[in-house]
Amino acid sequence: MASTVLTNGTIITGSAKLHDCGLYIDAEGNIGDIFNMKRFSQKRFPQGTQVINVNGAYITPGFIDTHLHGIGGYGTEDADPKSILGMSERLADFGVTGFFPTVYTDSTERMLASINAITEAIGDEQGAQILGIHVEGPFISPQRLGAQNPEGAKPVDIALFDTIIAAGKGHIVCMTVAPELKGMRELALNAIKKGIVLLAGHTNATYENIIEGMQVGILHSTHFFNAMSRLHHRNPGTVGAILIEQDMQCEVIADGVHVHPELVKLLLKEKEARNVVLVTDSLRPTMQSDGTLIANHEIAILSEDGAFHKADDPDTMMGSSLTMLQGVRNLVEWEVPIESAIQMATANPARIYDLSMMGRLTPGYLANIVVFDEEFAVKGLFIRGRMIRDNFS
């Protein structure tokens, strides 16, 4: 693989913004150097190095989506490796270099089939890389199911947990759970031994339940504000605990529907940006003209607001049609600094899930890079230094 130099860009390293800079990708697929363009004439690169002038575009780490069920007509519920690889291809169009295919709460048989399909697909991706598996359930609250299959929600069962984790063949990275369920402490300690990150989600927990969960390492949470106990002045609930406890981290779906933009801004006033992770929770029809979906035995309709709603219960949202690129754009339009928006989409998930040498533009890190212009159009995408998308011309 030939080395590449990107010139005349605005580089966002993962938390800082550097103007009028260039970036060198070495032949091994790593970031070799970041430099001010004033020094470009003094730099020496290997013979055959490709030089690309990005003409002022942003150069950022590739996006990492740690919670999505599908996109482009492909979904984890298909339980088909080809469908997972289709997700990989489509995600690359929107600046994603790595993702966690997310498995719905469903019958054990169907959950295991989805997990098996994902593990079979790993290593054959032509687009975004599968960096792990997110299992959403099955140990969730019957009172906060959201769009999850009620037949799949189960009380804590350590043997079932072990079966699910074993099916992932070392690729399951995280699981959404309800901290208030009986037996959760034992499960959480088991998860720590196995290196699994637990997220509080689809939960009816009290504030005290969340504190107890934090004591056993449940320090992250699934799609903040959605499918969790509400903020109340006599019981802060899960929402209040996430806002109050600075050690609690949270996902946020920045489509402007799942969480009002002003509440996203409030969240970022109360919590450091480093503890907020941008996700899409996108479903199979995302970026398709047909917005009808059958998932977990429910029919979902893509509404004008851009979210999927249950056909027979329009007040219940089933997921989003968001892309990570649009999520970053929305955050910027809501007056979140672009370096914070990029951090939420890259460095934060890489840190929380211990994704080695990813999520930042730093010499020595993997060259997982997206280049996009001021209109948020992807100009180029690199995964481990290889150009996956080339729209520079």
N, C-alpha and C positions, 0 to 999 in steps of 0.2 A: 504494500500500500504506500502510495506517495504521500509525502508531507504536504501540508496546506497552510497558507497564511491568509487570515482574514484581516483586511486593513480598513481604516477610516470608519470605525464603528464606535458606538456607545456601549461599553461593556458593563454588565451588571453581574458582579461576581457571585452573588447569592445573597448579599445584604448591602453592598456598596455599589455606587455608580461612578464609572470612570469615563470621562469624555475623550474623544479624539484618540482612540487607542487601537492597537492591533493585537491579534492573538495567533500564536503559532501552534499548529497541531503536528506532532511528530509522526514518523512512519509507524510507530508502535500503537498509534491511536490514543495517545495521551496528550494533555496540554503541556507544551514545551516551554512556553513563555507568554507573558502579557507585557506589552510595552507601549509607551507613548509614541505617537506617530512622529514626533520630532526626532526620535532615535531610529526611525525606520531605515534611513539611508546608511546607517552605521551597522545594521544587522546583516549577518551572513547566514544563509540557509542552504541546506543540501541541494545539489544539482537536481533539477526536475521538480522542485517544489512548486505547487500551484499557488498563484497569488490571486485572491478574489477581493476586489474592492466592493465593500458592502454599502458605500455611499451614505454613511450616516445612520444606517439601521442599527437596531439593538442587537447585541450579541449576548445571550444569556444561557445559563444551564438549561438543558432540556427539561421539559415539564415531567413531573412524576405524579401520576394519578393513582392514588391508593384506595379508591372506592368507586368502582363502576361495574355495571352489570352487562353493558353492551353498547354497541354503536354500529351504524351503517348496515343494519339488518343482521348483525351477528350478536349472539349473547351467550353467557355462561349457561343459561338454562337449556341450550341446545344439546349440551353434553356431548359435543363433537369437537375434536381437536381442530378440524378445518375452520370451525366457527371462531374458535379462540385465535387462530392465526389470521382470520379475517379482521378481527378486532385490532390486532397488532398493526396490520397494514393501514387501516383507516385512521387509527390514532396518530400515526406519523404525519398525516396531513395537517394536524392541528398542534404540532410542536411537542408532542409527547414522545419521550425517548424511553420511558419505563412505566410499567403499570402493574397493579394488583388486580387481576380478574376476581370479581367478588361474587361469592356463591350465596344465593338466597336461602332463607330458612324454608325448608320443605321436608318431604319425607326423607328419612335417612338414606333410602335407596337412591333417590334423585340427587341428594346432596353429594353422595359419594360418587355418583356417575359424573357429575359436573367437575368434581375435584380430579377424578381420574383423567378426564378429557384435558384439563389444564396441564396436568403433569406430563401427559403424552405430547402436548404441543411445545413444551419448553425445549429450546434449542433449535427449533425450526423457524423462528420468527424472521420475517423479512422487513418488518417495521419496528415499532416500539417493542422493547424487550420485556418479557415477563419477569418481574423482579421478586415475585412472591404471590401468595394467595391470601385473600381476605375472606374469611368465613363469617357471614352476617347471621349469627345464631348458631345452633338452635335454642340456646339457653337464654331466652328473652321473655319479657313480661307479656302475659296474655292481655293485659290492659293497654299495652303500647305497641301493638303489632304493626301499625301502619299498613303497609302493603304486603307484609309477610304472610305466608300461608299459616292460618291458625292451627292446621293439623300438624305442622312441623314444630311448633313451639313446645319445648320439653323442660321438665324440671332438671336440675343439675344431675348429671350422670357421668361419673368419672370414667367408667368403662367406655361409654359412647364418645366422650371427649378424646380418649386415647385412640379409639378406632378412627375418628375423623382425622386426627393429627397424623396417624400412621399412613392413612390413605394419601396424604400430601407428599409423602416420600421426602420430607425435609423442606418442602417448599411453602408450607403454610406459615405465614409470618404473623398474622393477627386474627383475632376473633372478637366480634361484637357480643357482649353479654349484658345481662341485667344484674348489677351488683347486689340487689336486695334478695335474690333467690337463695333459698336455703341450700347450704352446701357450697356456696360460691367461694368461701375462703379457701376450702380444700382445693377446689378447682384452680383458683388463682395461684396457689403455691405450686401446684403441678405445672401450670403454664410457665411459671418462672424457671422451673427446672428444664423445661423443653425450649426455652427461649421464645415463647409466644407472647406478643404484646396483646393485652386485653383492652378493649375499648368499652366504656359504658355507653350503652345505646339500646333503643327499644326497651326503655326502663321506666318503671314507676317509682324509682328510689326516692326516699327522703334525703334531706341534706345529710343526716347522720349515716345513712346507708352509703352515700358517696364517700364520706370521710373514712368509714370502715374499709371500703374498697381501696382507697388510696393507701391504707396501711399495708395492703398486700399487693401493691404495685399496679393497681388499675388507675393509671394517670393520664389516659387519653380517652376521648369520647367521640361518638359517631354522630354525624350531621347535626351540629349544635342547633338547639331549639326544636328540632323535629323528632317526633316519637320519643319524647322524654317528659318527665314530670315538670310542670310549669313552676315559674317563680310566684311565690305567695308570701305575703308579709309575715305570716306565722309559720310558714314552712318554705324555706328557699328552694327546696326541691333540687332536681338535677341541674336545671338551668341556673339557679342561684349559686349552687356549689361551684359550677364551672366558672362563673363570673367572680366569685369571692376567692377561691383557692388558686393562687398564682401557679402552683405546681401542676394544676390540671391543664391538659392540652385539649384542643378540640378541632374537629373537622368543621368546615363551613362550605355550604353550597351557595356560591355567589351568583345566583341567577336572578336575584331581585324578587323572587317569588317565595322560595322556601324560607328565606330570611329577608326582611325589609332592609333596604340599603342603610337606613339610619341606624338600625340595630347592629349591622355589621360594623359601622363606624363606632357605635357605642362599645361593642366588644373590643375593638382595637384601642379604645381609650382605657379600658379596664384591664386588658391583658396584653402583654408584650407580643409583638407580631411573631416572634420566634416560636410561640406556643400555639399558633393557629395554622392549620393545614387546609389549603384549598383542595376541594374534591369536586367531582361532577355528579356522582351517583346517577350517571347516564344509563339509559335503557336501550334495548336493541334497536328501536326505530330511529334513534337519534341520528340526525343528518340524512334522513330519508323523507320522501314526500308523503309516504303513508305513515301516519302517526298512530296506528292501531296496534295494540300489543296484547297478547295473551300471556300472562306470567303468573305463576302460582295460582292458576285457576281463576284469575281475575282478568277482566277486559279493561285495559287502560286506553284512554283517549288523550292525545296531545291537544291541550287547550291553547287558546290564543295567548295565555300568559307564558307559554313556553315550558310548562311543566306537564307531566302526565298525571291524570286524575282517574280514579275509579269511575267506570261508566255508570255504575248504579249508586255511587256515592261521591258526587263531584267535590265534596269538601275534603275528601281524603286524597292526598297526593301520593303517587306511587314512585316518583323519581323525576329526574330532570332530563332535558334535552341539551344540556350545557356541554360545551367543550372546555378544556383547560385554557385554550387561547382566549375564548370569549370570557371566561371567568376572570382572567387577568385583566382583560380590557374593561370589564365591568368595574372591578376594584379601582382601576385608575380613574374611570369616569366618576366614581364616587369619592374622588379626592384622596384615595389612599396612595401614598408615594409609590412609584413603580418599583423601586427597589424592595419595598415591603411586600408588594404583590408577588414579585418574582420569588422572594424568600419563602412565602407561603406555598408556592407551587413547586419548589425545588429543594432548597437547603433544609427546610423544616422536616419534610417527610424523610429525607435522607438521614437526618440525625436521629429522629425518633425511631426509625426502623433499622438503624445501623447498616445502611447501604454503603458499603465501603467505596471510598474514592468517587462518590457521586454527589450531585446536588450543588456543586460550587465550581466556579472557574478559577482554579488554582493550579499552578504548575505541578505536575505529577498526577493530577486527577484525570480520570477518564474523560476523553473529549466527547461528552454527550452534550450537544450544543444545538440551540435553535436560534436562527436569525430572523427577525421580523421587523417590518418598517413601522412608521408612525401610524399607519392605518391598520396595524395588526394583521398584515398579510405575511404569511410565512415565505421567506426568501430562500432559506436553506435549512437543512436538518442533518446533523452528524450524530452517528451512534458509534461509539468507540473509534472515532476518527474517520469512519466511512461515511461519505455523503449519501444519505438516503433520499433526500429531496433537494432538487436543484431548480430553483426559480429565480436565479440571479439575472438571467439574460432578459 
